[in-house]
Amino acid sequence: MTAQKLVPARLLAIWFVLVSLSILGPTLGSEGENRTFVAAAILAFAVVKVRFVGLDFMELRHAPVAMRVVFEVYCLILWVTLVSLYLLL
């Protein structure tokens, strides 16, 4: 059996994006540039990873529309809350 039959191409591509974001976060954080931008970007990476895991590995992409909308809004509120807390503290 080939790897393509075992793992759908979409999940493999998403897995590569998740790994890339996991590597890019600490790399971006080690730069001495604008700390606020770097923090917001790293938090965005984390929320994007949560979104990918929820939609594709927990099958929310094919869930009822209301459940998917709640999850998408949750991801947006999560990012806004985390960035706001970072900026305020």
C-alpha positions, 0 to 999 in steps of 0.5 A, a space after each residue: 500500500 502506498 502512503 497516498 492511500 493511507 493518508 489523504 493528500 489534504 491531511 498530509 498537506 495540513 500536517 506539513 502546514 502544522 509542522 511548518 508553523 510549529 517550526 516557524 513560531 520559535 524561529 520568529 520569536 528568536 528575532 529581535 524585531 518588533 516584539 508586539 508584532 512577533 507575539 501577535 504572529 505567534 499567537 495567530 500561528 497557535 490559533 491557526 493550528 487549533 483551527 486546522 486540528 478542529 476542522 480537519 482532524 476532529 471533522 468539524 469541516 463536515 459538521 452542521 453549519 451552526 457548530 462550525 460557525 461557533 468553532 470559527 467564532 471561538 477561534 477568532 475570539 481566542 486570538 483577539 483575547 490572547 493578543 489583548 491580554 498580551 498588550 494589556 499585561 
